[in-house]
Amino acid sequence: MASIVANARRLVVKVGSSLVTNRGQGLDRAALTRWAEQIAQLRHLGRQVVVVSSGAVAEGMQRLGWKRRPHAVHELQAAAAVGQMGLIEVYESCFRKHDLLTSQVLLTHEDLADRKRYLNARTTLRTLLELGAIPIINENDTVATDEIRFGDNDTLAALVTNLVEADALVILTDQAGLYTRDPRRDPAATLVTEAKAGDPELERMAGGTGSHIGLGGMLTKVLAAKRAARSGAHTVIASGREPEVLLRLARGERIGTHLTAESATFAARKQWLADHLQVRGSLKLDAGAVKALTVDGKSLLPVGVYELAGEFERGELVSCLDEAGKEIARGLVNYGAADTRRILRTPSGEIEAKLGYVDEPELIHRDNLVLL
């Protein structure tokens, strides 16, 4: 079977810190030159490519003489500010050799959590691609805080994949792909060559964390594939040290782990809801409400909710949990937390009697709810 990248017209390529920084020893200019050469050839073949690149913090650490990744947010921000200069400078010079324009795009969670900013980001990226430019995307670590930062560029790459409606996400790492167990500890571990994105078994296989240079471990890559699949995008997790890996994948060669998207593509608004990372609270649903949402395709009524957690305002995003605590949906709530507590287990016809007013008969309308 051919690579799932073979027919992809629009690609998001995520390159990990250990690849662009030569395992943390400053920027690896030779490696970035190779990525640029491959992407330039993909462009000449009519492919559109968005690059999500790690390396700013690691490059800043090297320039500042730091041996270990700091934990303090202000130190991370400082390292990113120093390192971003070098990272983009090298990318620009590498792509200029192929007469390709580059663009720097820095994103925070708030850029994608806010609907208007989400649409602005999508329009900007699509325009850049139409103009033939190569967007180089990174998290805006210089302004990010614990509450708004993506936390790893695997998640960012998946969100960008959904944002630009790419056909495939290629996550390049220093591992050959996903193994059944950690190959560094278990020599009997075998490479998973193909699976369905979102299969819970993959998350069990993936545990563990990355190096001291980057944050992302294999688990974040598996979860990124699951997220990318929401917009119908397939994911490849492969070694960035494979010669001409991008070109070989584009030619149909099977390299690494291929995680296929088999679920229906989400409409843009529901995709945005599903990817809205800052959930403000949760609602526990009884079996009847779970069935109404997952089987009957109905809205969530307050009568089917028996427990609430968190503090949220009207219009904010909340999780919908089944009785076992599993998240089954997310949606924009029609009532704030204080009023929601007062109408738990209440039929819609009795909302006004309890609150003195009624905005909507539903706690979450179907149009503002997405199943996970």
N, C-alpha and C positions, 0 to 999 in steps of 0.2 A: 504494500500500500504506500502511496506517495506521501510525502510530508504534507501536513495540514497548512503549511505556509506556501505551498506551491502555487495556489490559486488566489492568494491574498493580494489584493490591490493596495490596501492601506495597512501598514504595519506600525506597531509600537515596539521599539527595541529598548529594553532596560539593561543597562550595563552596571554591574556591581562595583563596589569600592575596590575590592581586591584586584579587579581586572584593570581599572584605569589608573590605579596608583601603585601597581607592582607590589601588591601585598602591603601597602601602606608606606612604601619608601618613596614618597613624592609621586608626581604624575609620570606615568609611563608613556612618554611621547610616541614611542614606536607602536605601542598598542593602540593609542588613539588614532594614529596615522592609518593603521590597518582597518579600524572601524570605518573611518572616513572613506577609504578606498572601496570597501565593500558596499557601503551605503550609496556612494556615487554610482557604482555599477547598477545597483537596484533602481536608482532614479532613472538611469538611462534605459532601463527595461520598462519604464512606465509605472514603477511602484512609488507610492508616497510613504515616507518614513518619518516618524516622530521618535526622537531619542529622549529617553528618561535616564539621566546619568547621575550616578552617585559620584562622590569624590571631592566635593567642596570642603566638607569638614576635614576629611583625611588630608587633603592638600594643605589646608590651613594649619593642621596639627604639625605637618612636616615643616612648614615655613616658620612656625612658632617654636619648633624644637620640642614639641610635646610627644612623649612616647606612648601614652595611653589616652584613649578617648575620654574626655571629661564628662562628668555627669551634670554639673551645674549648667542651667539653661544659658546664662549670660556668657559662659565660656564657650559653649557650643555655638552661640550666635556670633561671637568674635571670630572663632575659627572659620565658620562658614563665610563671614564677610571677607576675611583674608584669602581663603582658598578659592572662592568663586571667581575672583579675578583671573587667577592662573588657569582654572579649569576651562572657562569660556575662551580665554585667549588662545589656548592650544587647539580647542575644537575649531575656532574660527580660522586659524592658520591652516589647519589640516584640510578643511573643506574648501578653502579658497584655492588650493592647488588644483581642485577639480571644477573651478568656476561655479561653485555652489554657495549661495547665501545661507547664513545661519541666523538664528534669532534666539535670544535668551528669554525664557519664560519661567518666572518663579511663582509658585503657587503655595497657598496655605489652605487649610481645611475650610476657612471662612469663605474663600473664593468659590468653593463648590457647594458649600452649605447654603449660601444665599442664592435664591433662584435667579435674580438678575445678574449677579456676578458669574454664576454658572453659565448662563446663556452668553454673556459677554466673552468669557473664556473660550467657549465652544466656537463662537463666531470668529474670534481672533485666530485660533488655531487652524480652522478650516480655510480662512483667508490666506494665512501663511503657506499652507500646503498648495493652494491653488496658484500662488505666486511662485511656487517652486522652491521656497525656502525650507531649510531643515530646522524645525523647532528643537532646541535643546532645553529640556525641562528638568527642573530640580525643585525640591521643596524650599520654600523661602525661610531657611533656618535663621536668617538674621532678624526676623520679627516673630518667629513662631514661639509659642509657649506650650507648656504641657497640655493645655486644654485644646489648642488648635492644631498642633503639629500632627502630620500623618503618621510619623513614627518610623516609617521605613519606606524606601522607594519602590518596593514591590507593590505595596498598596497604592501608592501614587500612580504607578504605571498602569494598574488595573483601572483606576478611576479615569485616567487619561484615555485608556482604550475605549471605555464607555463614552467618554466625553466626545471623542472624535468619530465614534462608531467605526473603529478599526475592525478589520477582518481577523486579525491575529495579533497576539502578544507574544513576543520572544523575550524570555528572561535569561540573560546570559550570566553565568555564575562561575565559580571555580570548581564546581562539581560536575560530573558527567550527566547528572539528572537526579531524579528521585529514586532512591533505593528502598527496598522492602524494610531494611534496617540501616542503622548508621554504618557505612562501610569502613569508617575509621576505627570502629570498635568490633565489628563482626565481619570477618572475612567471608562468611557464607551469604552475606547480603547480595541481592541481585537487583539489577536495574529494572525499573518499571518503564517499559517502552511505550505503553499506551494504556489509557484509562479514561474514564468519564470525569470531567471536571465537576467537582462537588461531591464526589463519592466520599462518604465519611471515613472509609478505610484509609484513604490517602492521608488524612489528617493524623491518624494514628501512626502511620509509617513515618510521618515527617518530623516529629518532635525535635527538640534541640534548638540551639541558637547558632548564630554566625560567629565570625572572628571578633577580636577586639577592635578592628578597624570599622566594620560595618555592623548594622543592627540586624539585618535580615537573615533569618535561618531558612531552612527548607519549608517550615510550616507557613511562613508568610508568603512563600511562592505558591504553595498549594492553595492557600486562601485567596491569593490574587487571581489565580486561574478560575476559582469558583466565582469570584466577583466579575471577572471579565466575561464569563459565560452568560451573565445576565443580559448582555447586549448581543449575544450570539457569537462572540469572538472565541476562537480556539487559542490555546496556549502551548508553547514549547518551552521547556526548561532544559537548557543545554550548556555545555562547557564553552566558555568564551575563549578557551585556549585551543579549541579545535581549529585547524587551518581553514580559513574562508568559510566559517560556519554559517554565516548569513546567506552567502551565495549558494552554498550546497543545500541549505534548507529550501531556498527559493527554487532551486532546480528539482526539488522533489525528494532529495535524499533524507532518509530517516536518521536523525541524530537526536540523542537525548530522550526526554520524556514528553510524549505528546498527550495533552489533555484536551479532549474534544468537548465542545459545547453542544449539548443535546436538548437544552430547554428552549422554549420559544423566546424570541427576542422581545424585550420589554419596550413599551412605548417610552419616548424620551422622558416624560414627566414621572412615570413610575420608576424608571431606571434611576432618576435623580433621587427619588424618595428612598429607594433601596440602598443607595450609596451614601446617604446622609449619615455621616458617622456619629454626629453628636446627638444621640438619643437622650431625651430629657427625662424620661420616666418609663414605667412599664405598667401594663394592665394584665391581670390574670383573668382568663376566660374560662367559662364552664364548657362542658362538652357540646352543648347545644350551640353556643356562640362559635366555637371552633368549626363545627359543621357548617354553620351559616356562611362563614367566611370562605372556608377551603373547598366546600362541595357545592353549596348553593349559589356562591358568588354574590352574597348580600353584604350590606353595610353592617357595621358593628353598633349594636344598640346597648344602652346602659344596663338593661335588664340581664344581659349575659356576662357582665363583668362583676367579679366578687372581691377583687383585691387590687390595690394600687400602690405603686412605689415611686418615689421621686417627687420633685416639684417642677411643674411646667405651667406655661401660659397657654391660652387659647391659640391654636394655630401652630404649636410646636410639635415636634416629632416624638412619638412614643412607640415602644415595642408592644406587641401583642403576644402573650405567652399562653401556652396550653396549661393544663393542670399539672403537667410534669415539669413545667418551667422552661420548655423548649420554645424558642422564638419562632412563630409561624408567620408573622406579618409585621409591617410598620405602617404608620399612618399619621396624618395631621389631625390632632384632636380638636373637637369643637368647643370644649369646655376646659377651663383651667383646672389644676389639681384640686383646689379647695372645693369647687362646685362639683367636680367629678366624684369626690368622696361622698358628697351628699346624695348623689343620685345612683350610686351603685345598687344593682339589683332592682332598679326602678323601671317600670314600664314607661315607654315614651310619653304616653298620655298623662302621666303623673309628674313629669318634669317641672311644669309650671307651678304646680301646687307646692313642690319642695323648694324651688329656687325663687319663686316669684316672677320668673320670666322663662322664656324658652327661645333659644337661638335656633337650634336644629333638633329634630327628633332623634338623629343618630349621634352617637358619640364620635364615630369616625365614618364619614361617607365613603362609599365604595370607590368613588373617583379619586379620593385622597388616600387610598390604601393599596399597598402592594404585598402580595404573598411572597414568602421567602422559601 
